[in-house]
Amino acid sequence: MEIQLTDFENAAFAIFIVLVTRAVLSFNTNFYIPISKVDENMKVAHHRNAVLEQKFHFRKQIFPQSRPGTPSGSPKVSSATLPETTSTTAAAGGVDRSDEYELMTINEIINGNPEKGYPGLLGLVNNYLNTLNIDIETRCEISKYLELIKKRANGTLMTAASWIRQFVQTHPEYKQDSVVSERINYDLVKMVEKINKGEVQVPELL
Ligand SMILES: *[C@@H]1O[C@H](CO)[C@@H](O)[C@H](O)[C@H]1NC(C)=O
């Protein structure tokens, strides 16, 4: 996860990650996939517009096997009892676990897939938030941040990379030669400053 252009985005990503970790511990979920598949994901992530155009290896069966498809709902599981510690040893013993993960879009991974009954990371986070007694104002505040994650994942909003690429490509001084001149750079940084000060609205990004 890279640093974003605005404080709002950085806060959103930080909040999202913290809530995912809480949800993972609370529901005792398992996101293990082979490290070689993680490496493949990292490579694919570098492709242009990977967020919308690529698929990533991700675990299908994330809840403890005894209760397929439903969160265990037992909050505050300590990290000492992380799920399925046997899976790594079993894998080392040559058990084929390739049916435990599949290729998914980022939209599926984040927002879930109702057809497959897959909650997605945001579904997990929302389920987790539902188990807490949060006042409505705080919940609305959190929702603003989670909405950004949701819309980035489903393509409604551009990523910072797409937005910067578009800014450069449509800059009057850009000559389609991959050269980002000092002037373009300056204008880009100035624009980011204006966005941060709220002087310019970029509804396609935020
Ligand atoms: C993405 O999510 C937003 C916010 O919920 C929704 O309004 C929009 O229709 C979704 N877009 C797609 C392509 O699913």
Ligand as a Chemical Component Dictionary entry (heavy atoms), coordinates in Angstrom:
data_LIG
# 
_chem_comp.id                   LIG 
_chem_comp.type                 NON-POLYMER 
_chem_comp.pdbx_formal_charge   0 
_chem_comp.three_letter_code    LIG 
# 
loop_
_chem_comp_atom.comp_id 
_chem_comp_atom.atom_id 
_chem_comp_atom.alt_atom_id 
_chem_comp_atom.type_symbol 
_chem_comp_atom.charge 
_chem_comp_atom.model_Cartn_x 
_chem_comp_atom.model_Cartn_y 
_chem_comp_atom.model_Cartn_z 
_chem_comp_atom.pdbx_ordinal 
LIG C1 C1 C 0 -19.337 0.989  -6.515  1  
LIG O1 O1 O 0 -19.765 1.363  -5.221  2  
LIG C2 C2 C 0 -20.512 2.569  -5.176  3  
LIG C3 C3 C 0 -20.742 2.928  -3.737  4  
LIG O2 O2 O 0 -21.535 2.004  -3.078  5  
LIG C4 C4 C 0 -21.785 2.396  -5.972  6  
LIG O3 O3 O 0 -22.528 3.591  -5.938  7  
LIG C5 C5 C 0 -21.437 2.030  -7.398  8  
LIG O4 O4 O 0 -22.610 1.776  -8.130  9  
LIG C6 C6 C 0 -20.524 0.817  -7.448  10 
LIG N1 N1 N 0 -20.060 0.638  -8.805  11 
LIG C7 C7 C 0 -19.985 -0.537 -9.384  12 
LIG C8 C8 C 0 -19.444 -0.554 -10.775 13 
LIG O5 O5 O 0 -20.327 -1.564 -8.827  14 
# 
loop_
_chem_comp_bond.comp_id 
_chem_comp_bond.atom_id_1 
_chem_comp_bond.atom_id_2 
_chem_comp_bond.value_order 
_chem_comp_bond.pdbx_ordinal 
LIG C1 O1 SING 1  
LIG C1 C6 SING 2  
LIG O1 C2 SING 3  
LIG C2 C3 SING 4  
LIG C2 C4 SING 5  
LIG C3 O2 SING 6  
LIG C4 O3 SING 7  
LIG C4 C5 SING 8  
LIG C5 O4 SING 9  
LIG C5 C6 SING 10 
LIG C6 N1 SING 11 
LIG N1 C7 SING 12 
LIG C7 C8 SING 13 
LIG C7 O5 DOUB 14 
# 
